[in-house]
């Protein structure tokens, strides 16, 4: 039987939904499941980790692990993987996961694959699927090692609310401090806005907004829907939006329930970052814009006229 170790995604003491998504996939392929949680004051999450679908919970809880550091965190993952004898080690699509995965793979002498959209087990053979050439093709890759460290693309799997696990906590010893790189402080986004990776609704702006006034107009729609607010690369390059708001191949990969592309033409680099969204709504005055080729719903019109109407209709429904 395959053994899958999932690395829990924990932010500010809260377990993120991607953890349940990965554990649900592990259960679906008939694997034995475990999860490793790393941080400070997180022992109380053991029950949540079990309810998410894990049968063993490896917990590294220590004050020295309060701030993320790829070296010590990777050491905890390796410790859990060896104790569990995991042959599949899965990270969610986060900055921390992408930083740890190659370190873990090196220490375990395992294969490492990123942006995975599916994993298939055929006996002892492991196959993974991943997009390539800006999502134009899907690669099917056979893994020739017994162990695989994988970074799973956002939204690749869905959480099964019907699954659960068994609480079986194993405490891990915190590793020695990494003297080569000492994390003194983590500076978070002070804007208080919703993280794009966590948002159930994401609204992004493109060149069609023209200037800051246009961006502010669409931002009001995002506020109405409590949505994450992103942008195309053009708006970042133009200095209108911060890089951490960029959705696309060189920005963030998102897969929300609803993605709204406002004034975005649909360059392939942008599509690579959002075409995993469950429902896509596009607003563009150009009926030939490529964004309409991937959109579930399209509105051909001037966003400066369409967005106020959308806000009005949403407020009507809510009232």
Residue pairs with C-beta under 8 A, 6 or more apart in sequence:
1 30
1 31
1 32
2 29
2 30
2 31
2 32
2 87
2 88
2 121
3 31
3 32
3 33
3 34
3 84
3 85
3 86
3 87
3 88
4 22
4 23
4 26
4 29
4 31
4 32
4 33
4 34
4 86
4 88
4 89
4 90
5 34
5 35
5 36
5 58
5 77
5 80
5 81
5 84
5 86
5 88
5 89
5 90
6 19
6 22
6 23
6 26
6 33
6 34
6 35
6 36
6 54
6 90
7 35
7 36
7 38
7 77
7 89
7 90
7 91
7 92
7 97
7 100
8 15
8 19
8 35
8 36
8 37
8 38
8 45
8 49
9 15
9 16
9 18
9 19
9 92
9 94
9 96
9 97
10 16
10 37
10 38
10 39
10 42
10 45
11 195
11 198
13 39
13 41
13 42
13 45
15 37
15 45
15 48
15 49
15 52
16 92
16 198
17 159
18 92
18 93
18 94
18 152
18 154
19 35
19 49
19 52
19 92
20 52
20 53
20 159
21 92
21 152
21 156
21 157
21 158
21 159
22 90
22 92
22 152
22 157
23 33
23 35
23 52
23 53
23 54
23 163
23 165
24 53
24 157
24 158
24 159
24 160
24 163
25 119
25 152
25 156
25 157
26 33
26 53
26 88
26 90
27 33
27 53
27 160
27 163
28 160
29 119
29 120
29 121
30 121
31 88
31 121
32 55
33 53
33 54
33 55
33 56
33 165
34 54
34 55
34 56
34 57
34 58
34 80
34 84
34 86
35 49
35 52
35 54
35 56
35 57
35 58
36 57
36 58
36 59
36 60
36 76
36 77
36 80
36 81
36 172
37 45
37 49
37 57
37 58
37 59
37 60
37 61
38 59
38 60
38 65
38 73
38 76
38 77
39 60
39 61
39 65
39 66
40 61
40 62
40 63
40 64
40 65
40 66
41 61
42 59
42 61
43 59
43 61
43 169
45 59
46 57
46 59
46 167
46 169
47 167
49 57
49 165
50 57
50 164
50 165
50 166
50 167
50 168
51 164
51 165
52 159
52 165
53 160
53 163
53 164
53 165
54 165
55 165
55 166
55 168
56 84
56 166
56 168
56 170
57 167
57 168
57 169
57 170
58 76
58 79
58 80
58 83
58 84
58 170
58 172
59 169
59 170
59 171
59 172
60 76
60 79
60 80
60 171
60 172
60 173
60 174
61 171
62 174
64 72
64 174
64 177
65 72
65 73
65 76
65 174
67 183
67 185
67 186
68 96
68 183
68 186
69 178
69 181
69 182
69 183
70 96
70 99
70 100
70 103
70 181
71 103
71 178
71 180
71 181
72 174
72 175
72 176
72 177
72 178
73 96
73 100
74 100
74 103
74 104
74 107
75 107
75 175
76 172
76 174
76 175
77 89
77 100
77 104
78 104
78 107
78 108
79 172
79 173
79 175
80 86
80 170
80 172
81 89
81 104
81 108
82 108
83 170
86 147
87 126
87 146
87 147
87 148
88 119
88 126
88 147
88 148
88 150
89 104
89 108
89 110
89 147
89 148
89 149
89 150
90 150
90 152
91 97
91 98
91 100
91 101
91 149
91 150
91 151
91 152
92 151
92 152
92 154
93 115
93 151
93 152
93 153
93 154
93 197
93 253
94 197
97 151
98 114
98 151
101 112
101 114
101 149
101 150
101 151
102 112
102 149
104 110
104 112
104 149
105 111
105 112
105 149
108 147
108 149
109 145
109 147
110 145
110 146
110 147
110 148
110 149
111 143
111 144
111 145
111 147
111 148
111 149
112 148
112 149
112 150
113 128
113 130
113 141
113 143
113 148
113 149
113 150
113 151
114 130
114 150
114 151
115 130
115 131
115 151
115 153
115 253
116 128
116 129
116 130
116 150
116 151
116 152
116 153
116 156
117 129
117 130
117 131
117 138
117 152
117 153
117 156
117 276
118 128
118 129
118 156
119 126
119 127
119 128
119 129
119 150
120 126
120 127
120 128
120 129
121 127
124 146
125 142
125 143
126 142
126 143
126 148
127 140
127 141
127 142
127 143
128 140
128 141
128 143
128 148
128 150
129 138
129 139
129 140
129 141
130 138
130 139
130 141
130 153
131 137
131 138
131 139
131 153
131 272
132 138
132 139
134 249
134 268
134 269
134 271
134 272
135 268
135 271
135 272
135 275
136 268
153 253
153 255
153 276
154 197
154 253
154 254
154 255
154 276
155 254
155 255
155 256
155 276
155 277
155 278
156 255
156 276
189 195
189 244
193 228
193 229
194 226
194 227
194 228
194 229
195 228
196 202
196 228
196 229
196 230
196 244
196 245
196 247
196 252
196 254
197 252
197 254
198 228
199 227
199 228
199 254
199 256
200 227
200 256
200 257
200 258
201 225
201 226
201 227
201 228
201 256
201 257
201 258
201 259
201 260
202 227
202 228
202 229
202 230
202 247
202 254
202 256
202 258
202 259
202 260
202 274
202 277
203 218
203 221
203 222
203 225
203 227
203 228
203 229
203 230
203 259
203 260
203 262
204 229
204 230
204 231
204 232
204 247
204 259
204 260
204 261
204 262
204 264
204 274
205 214
205 215
205 218
205 229
205 230
205 231
205 232
205 235
205 241
205 262
205 263
205 264
206 231
206 232
206 234
206 235
206 261
206 262
206 263
206 264
206 265
206 270
207 232
207 234
207 235
207 263
207 264
207 265
208 214
208 262
208 263
208 264
208 265
208 284
208 285
208 303
209 215
209 217
209 218
209 235
209 240
209 262
209 263
209 303
211 240
212 240
214 263
214 303
214 304
215 235
215 240
215 241
217 303
217 304
217 307
217 308
218 229
218 262
218 263
218 303
218 307
219 229
220 307
220 311
221 227
221 260
221 262
221 307
221 310
221 311
221 314
222 228
222 229
224 311
224 314
224 315
225 314
227 258
227 260
228 254
228 256
229 245
230 241
230 245
230 246
230 247
230 251
230 252
230 254
231 240
231 241
231 245
231 246
231 247
232 246
232 247
232 248
232 264
232 267
232 270
233 246
233 248
233 250
233 251
233 267
233 269
233 270
235 241
236 242
236 243
236 245
236 246
236 251
243 251
244 252
245 251
246 252
246 273
247 253
247 254
247 270
247 273
247 274
248 267
248 269
248 270
248 271
248 272
248 273
248 274
249 268
249 269
249 270
249 272
249 273
250 269
251 273
252 273
253 272
253 273
253 274
253 276
254 273
254 274
254 276
254 277
255 274
255 276
255 277
255 278
256 277
256 278
257 277
257 278
257 279
258 277
258 278
258 279
258 280
258 281
259 274
259 277
259 279
259 280
259 281
260 280
260 281
260 282
260 283
261 270
261 274
261 280
261 281
261 282
261 283
261 284
261 291
261 295
262 283
262 303
262 307
263 283
263 284
263 303
264 270
264 282
264 284
264 291
265 284
265 286
265 289
265 290
265 291
266 282
266 284
266 289
266 290
266 291
266 292
266 293
266 294
267 290
268 290
271 290
271 291
271 294
274 280
275 294
279 296
279 297
280 294
280 295
280 296
280 297
281 295
281 296
281 297
281 298
281 299
282 289
282 291
282 292
282 295
282 297
282 298
282 299
283 298
283 299
283 301
283 303
283 306
283 307
284 291
284 292
284 298
284 299
284 300
284 303
285 300
285 301
285 302
285 303
286 300
287 300
291 298
292 298
292 300
299 306
